[in-house]
């Protein structure tokens, strides 16, 4: 959908209707991408393979805990 919007934007230099349609296609593709990424994050957060297991592996390896990963080393 983004390619349709981009091509239409390039071709719509003098047509107001084509400009509006290309803008709508670009907005729709942006919204679809945003909700797709949000949904993918929700699905991966519900699966413990992607959240709990990596944290346990880091703790088992002696690496920093996930809560301490953002703190600077002293």
N, C-alpha and C positions, 0 to 999 in steps of 0.2 A: 504494500500500500504506500510505503514511503517513496518507492520509485515512481509510482504513478503521480504522486503529489509533486515530486521534484521535476519530472519531465513536464508536467502541466504548468508548473511555475515558470519553467524556461520558455515554454511556448506561448504563454498567456500575456505577453507584453502589452497587447492592445485590447484584449477582450476582458471586460469586467467579470462576466459570468465565468469564464475559464479561471480567472484569478481567484474568485470566490470558491470555486470547486477545488482548485489545487490547495488553497488554504485549509479548506475543510478536510481534505484527504490527509494533509500533513498533521493537523490537530488530531484526527481520528487515529492515525498511526502512533502518535505520541501517547495518547490515552491508552491504547491497546498495549503498548510496550510497558507503560507504567504499571498497569494492572497485572500484566503477565509476570513482571518481576516481583511484584508484591505477592501474588499467589504462589510463585515458586518459593519465595522465602517462607511463607506460611507452611507450605507442604514440607519443606526441609526441616523446619523447626519442630514439626510434629514427629519426625522420625528420629529416634534416639541414636541411630547410626551416624547421623551428621552433627549431633550436638554433644551427647554424653560420651560416646566412645572416643572421639579425639581428645576430650578433656582428660579422660582416664588414662589414655596413652601418654599424654604429656606428663601427667603426674607420675606414672610408672617409670618414665624415662628420666625422672629427676629434673625435668624442665619446669619453668615457671607455671604456677597455677593460672587459670584463665583470669581470675580476679586481680592477680598481681602483674599481669602481662603489660598493663598500661602504665604501671608505676616505673619511674626511672630507677636504675640501679644505684645503690649507695656505695 
